[in-house]
Amino acid sequence: MIQSLLNLEPDVLIRLQGFIFALVAMLLFERWLPARPRGYAARAMSNVSLQLINMLLLISIPLTLTAAALFALFNQFGLFNLIKLGLWTKIVLSWLVLDLIMYGLHRAYHGVGFLWRFHRVHHGDPVLDVTTTFRTHPVETLITLLVRAITVVLIGMPLLGVILYEIIICTMALFIHANIRLHRSLDQIISWILVTPAMHRVHHGPDPVDYGANFGLVISIWDRVFGTFRAQPSSMSEDRIGIPGLVGSNGDGVLPMLKLPFK
């Protein structure tokens, strides 16, 4: 494991640099343009600690999206390895398919009882900021990775597309959870195509009509097409974040979050 950390492959190094750059940028924006009073406190440290566990888990297993793309390429498996299209056409189409699959998976995390057991850890955060991005149960991390890897193989996603997608999805995940205030008109314009922090904040409300909407992670079009778009939070949840009663609401640590799905 230590050797894996010290001898990073070029694609891993690129993604790591992209992650660090995006994280620093969002932290700065949270300082300069906060949507709500800032304050990370103990819950942020618990979120970061959970992310470290996820990172160690991902390092310890051989499955990556890069490996999935290389497997499909070397075996000439998957849709885009069997048809002739330009590289960037394949990349853009792959992004759209993968983002649609992730939209569907996110809805499944809310609609399937077994999956919701793990995903509700994410919705237990009483504050929404960039560290909420890290509040993901390791089992959910593995399920998401498996679904993405299968999708990459089936569509034959180009390796360059995989690397760029992982940078984009990482940046967008940090962006939509960040405590950032955008001008209302700018937010409305952007949200016609991309998910914004205000749009995703609705999804983290305590009311079922809120967290039952806005499932998109990168592209907001899926929510509009499938009727799950919600522009504003319900009046009762205007100033509230997170589902009441879930672990973490009172500053609980990593262990209670890990144990929550099994209660």
C-alpha positions as CSV (number, residue, x, y, z in Angstrom):
1,M,0.0,0.0,0.0
2,I,2.8,2.4,0.9
3,Q,4.6,1.5,-2.3
4,S,1.4,2.4,-4.2
5,L,1.4,5.8,-2.6
6,L,5.0,6.5,-3.4
7,N,5.0,5.2,-7.0
8,L,2.0,6.9,-8.5
9,E,1.1,6.2,-12.1
10,P,1.0,9.2,-14.4
11,D,-2.8,9.1,-14.7
12,V,-3.2,8.8,-10.9
13,L,-0.8,11.8,-10.4
14,I,-2.8,13.9,-12.9
15,R,-6.1,13.1,-11.0
16,L,-4.5,13.8,-7.6
17,Q,-3.2,17.2,-8.8
18,G,-6.6,18.0,-10.2
19,F,-8.2,17.0,-6.9
20,I,-5.8,19.2,-4.8
21,F,-6.3,22.2,-7.1
22,A,-10.1,21.9,-7.0
23,L,-10.1,21.4,-3.2
24,V,-7.9,24.5,-2.6
25,A,-10.0,26.6,-5.0
26,M,-13.3,25.6,-3.3
27,L,-11.9,26.3,0.1
28,L,-10.8,29.8,-1.1
29,F,-14.2,30.4,-2.6
30,E,-15.9,29.4,0.7
31,R,-13.8,32.0,2.4
32,W,-14.4,34.7,-0.2
33,L,-18.0,34.0,-1.2
34,P,-19.7,32.1,1.7
35,A,-23.4,31.5,1.2
36,R,-23.9,30.9,5.0
37,P,-21.7,31.6,8.1
38,R,-18.6,29.5,7.9
39,G,-17.4,27.1,10.5
40,Y,-16.0,23.6,10.0
41,A,-15.6,22.3,13.5
42,A,-15.4,18.7,14.6
43,R,-17.9,17.4,12.0
44,A,-15.5,18.5,9.2
45,M,-12.7,16.5,10.7
46,S,-14.9,13.4,10.9
47,N,-15.8,13.9,7.2
48,V,-12.1,14.2,6.2
49,S,-11.2,11.1,8.3
50,L,-14.0,9.1,6.5
51,Q,-12.5,10.2,3.2
52,L,-9.0,9.0,4.3
53,I,-10.6,5.6,5.0
54,N,-12.1,5.6,1.5
55,M,-8.8,6.5,-0.1
56,L,-7.0,3.7,1.7
57,L,-9.7,1.3,0.6
58,L,-9.5,2.3,-3.0
59,I,-5.7,2.0,-3.0
60,S,-5.9,-1.5,-1.5
61,I,-8.1,-2.9,-4.3
62,P,-7.0,-3.5,-7.9
63,L,-10.2,-2.1,-9.5
64,T,-9.9,1.4,-11.1
65,L,-11.7,3.1,-14.0
66,T,-8.3,3.3,-15.8
67,A,-8.0,-0.5,-15.5
68,A,-11.5,-0.9,-16.8
69,A,-10.8,1.3,-19.8
70,L,-7.6,-0.5,-20.6
71,F,-9.3,-3.9,-20.3
72,A,-12.0,-2.8,-22.8
73,L,-9.4,-1.4,-25.1
74,F,-7.0,-4.3,-25.2
75,N,-9.9,-6.8,-25.6
76,Q,-11.7,-4.5,-28.1
77,F,-14.8,-4.7,-25.9
78,G,-17.5,-2.2,-25.5
79,L,-19.6,-0.1,-27.9
80,F,-17.1,2.7,-28.7
81,N,-14.3,0.1,-29.3
82,L,-16.5,-1.5,-32.0
83,I,-17.7,1.5,-34.0
84,K,-15.7,4.2,-35.8
85,L,-16.1,7.6,-34.3
86,G,-13.8,10.5,-33.6
87,L,-12.0,10.4,-30.2
88,W,-13.7,13.5,-28.8
89,T,-17.1,12.3,-30.1
90,K,-16.5,9.1,-28.1
91,I,-15.4,11.0,-25.1
92,V,-18.4,13.3,-25.0
93,L,-20.9,10.5,-25.6
94,S,-19.2,8.4,-22.9
95,W,-19.4,11.3,-20.5
96,L,-23.2,11.7,-21.2
97,V,-23.8,8.0,-20.8
98,L,-21.8,7.7,-17.6
99,D,-23.4,10.8,-16.1
100,L,-26.9,9.5,-16.9
101,I,-26.0,6.2,-15.2
102,M,-24.8,8.1,-12.1
103,Y,-28.0,10.0,-12.0
104,G,-29.9,6.7,-12.0
105,L,-27.6,5.2,-9.4
106,H,-28.2,8.3,-7.2
107,R,-31.9,7.8,-7.4
108,A,-31.4,4.1,-6.6
109,Y,-29.5,5.1,-3.4
110,H,-32.6,7.0,-2.3
111,G,-35.2,4.5,-3.6
112,V,-33.7,1.1,-2.6
113,G,-33.7,0.4,1.1
114,F,-30.4,-1.5,1.1
115,L,-28.6,1.3,-0.7
116,W,-30.3,4.0,1.3
117,R,-28.8,2.5,4.5
118,F,-25.4,3.5,3.3
119,H,-26.2,6.7,1.4
120,R,-28.1,8.3,4.4
121,V,-24.7,8.7,6.1
122,H,-24.0,11.4,3.5
123,H,-27.4,13.1,4.3
124,G,-26.7,13.2,8.1
125,D,-24.4,16.2,7.8
126,P,-26.1,19.2,9.5
127,V,-23.9,21.6,7.6
128,L,-23.3,21.7,3.8
129,D,-19.7,22.6,2.8
130,V,-16.9,21.2,0.8
131,T,-16.1,18.6,3.5
132,T,-19.6,17.1,3.0
133,T,-18.2,15.7,-0.3
134,F,-16.1,13.4,1.8
135,R,-18.9,12.1,3.9
136,T,-19.5,8.8,2.0
137,H,-19.7,5.3,3.5
138,P,-17.0,3.0,2.2
139,V,-19.6,0.5,1.0
140,E,-21.2,3.2,-1.1
141,T,-17.8,4.1,-2.4
142,L,-17.3,0.5,-3.6
143,I,-20.7,0.2,-5.1
144,T,-20.3,3.5,-7.0
145,L,-16.9,2.4,-8.3
146,L,-18.2,-1.0,-9.4
147,V,-21.1,0.6,-11.3
148,R,-18.8,3.1,-13.0
149,A,-16.2,0.4,-13.9
150,I,-18.9,-1.8,-15.5
151,T,-20.2,1.2,-17.4
152,V,-16.8,2.1,-18.7
153,V,-16.2,-1.4,-20.0
154,L,-19.6,-1.8,-21.6
155,I,-19.4,1.5,-23.5
156,G,-15.7,1.2,-24.2
157,M,-14.9,4.6,-22.8
158,P,-11.5,6.0,-24.1
159,L,-8.7,6.2,-21.5
160,L,-8.4,9.9,-22.0
161,G,-12.1,10.3,-21.4
162,V,-11.8,8.4,-18.1
163,I,-9.0,10.5,-16.8
164,L,-10.8,13.8,-17.7
165,Y,-14.1,12.5,-16.4
166,E,-12.6,11.7,-13.0
167,I,-11.2,15.2,-12.8
168,I,-14.5,16.7,-13.8
169,I,-16.6,14.5,-11.4
170,C,-14.2,15.3,-8.5
171,T,-14.3,19.0,-9.2
172,M,-18.1,19.1,-9.5
173,A,-18.6,17.0,-6.4
174,L,-16.5,19.6,-4.4
175,F,-18.3,22.5,-6.2
176,I,-21.9,21.4,-5.6
177,H,-21.3,20.8,-1.9
178,A,-19.3,23.9,-1.3
179,N,-20.6,26.8,0.8
180,I,-20.4,29.2,-2.1
181,R,-22.8,32.0,-3.0
182,L,-23.4,32.7,-6.6
183,H,-25.4,35.6,-7.9
184,R,-29.0,34.4,-8.3
185,S,-29.2,35.2,-12.1
186,L,-25.8,33.5,-12.7
187,D,-26.9,30.5,-10.7
188,Q,-30.1,30.1,-12.7
189,I,-28.2,30.3,-16.0
190,I,-25.6,27.8,-15.0
191,S,-28.2,25.4,-13.6
192,W,-29.8,24.9,-17.0
193,I,-26.8,22.8,-17.9
194,L,-24.7,22.1,-14.8
195,V,-25.6,21.4,-11.1
196,T,-24.9,24.4,-8.9
197,P,-24.4,24.6,-5.1
198,A,-27.8,26.2,-4.6
199,M,-29.5,23.4,-6.7
200,H,-27.7,20.7,-4.7
201,R,-28.4,22.4,-1.4
202,V,-32.1,21.6,-2.1
203,H,-31.2,17.9,-2.3
204,H,-29.7,18.1,1.2
205,G,-32.8,19.6,2.8
206,P,-34.6,17.7,5.7
207,D,-37.9,17.4,3.9
208,P,-38.6,14.3,1.6
209,V,-39.7,16.6,-1.2
210,D,-36.3,18.2,-1.0
211,Y,-33.9,15.2,-0.8
212,G,-36.2,13.4,-3.3
213,A,-35.2,15.9,-6.0
214,N,-32.1,17.2,-7.8
215,F,-30.2,13.9,-8.1
216,G,-27.8,15.2,-10.8
217,L,-24.1,15.4,-10.0
218,V,-22.7,17.1,-13.1
219,I,-25.4,17.7,-15.7
220,S,-28.7,19.1,-14.5
221,I,-30.6,18.2,-17.6
222,W,-31.4,14.7,-16.3
223,D,-33.4,16.2,-13.5
224,R,-35.4,18.3,-15.9
225,V,-36.0,15.5,-18.3
226,F,-37.1,13.0,-15.7
227,G,-39.1,15.4,-13.6
228,T,-37.0,15.5,-10.5
229,F,-35.8,19.1,-10.7
230,R,-36.7,21.5,-7.8
231,A,-35.6,25.1,-8.0
232,Q,-36.2,26.1,-4.3
233,P,-36.2,24.2,-1.0
234,S,-39.5,23.8,0.8
235,S,-40.4,26.7,3.1
236,M,-39.9,24.6,6.2
237,S,-36.3,23.6,5.2
238,E,-35.1,27.0,3.9
239,D,-32.5,27.3,6.6
240,R,-32.0,23.7,7.5
241,I,-29.6,21.0,6.1
242,G,-29.5,17.3,6.6
243,I,-32.1,14.7,7.7
244,P,-32.9,15.0,11.4
245,G,-31.9,12.2,13.7
246,L,-29.2,10.7,11.6
247,V,-25.7,10.0,13.0
248,G,-23.4,13.0,12.8
249,S,-26.1,15.6,13.5
250,N,-24.5,16.2,16.9
251,G,-20.9,16.0,15.9
252,D,-20.5,12.2,16.1
253,G,-17.3,10.7,14.9
254,V,-16.2,8.3,12.2
255,L,-17.2,5.0,14.0
256,P,-20.9,5.9,14.4
257,M,-21.0,6.8,10.7
258,L,-19.5,3.5,9.7
259,K,-21.9,1.6,12.0
260,L,-25.1,3.5,11.0
261,P,-26.1,1.3,8.0
262,F,-26.0,-1.8,10.2
263,K,-28.3,-0.5,12.9
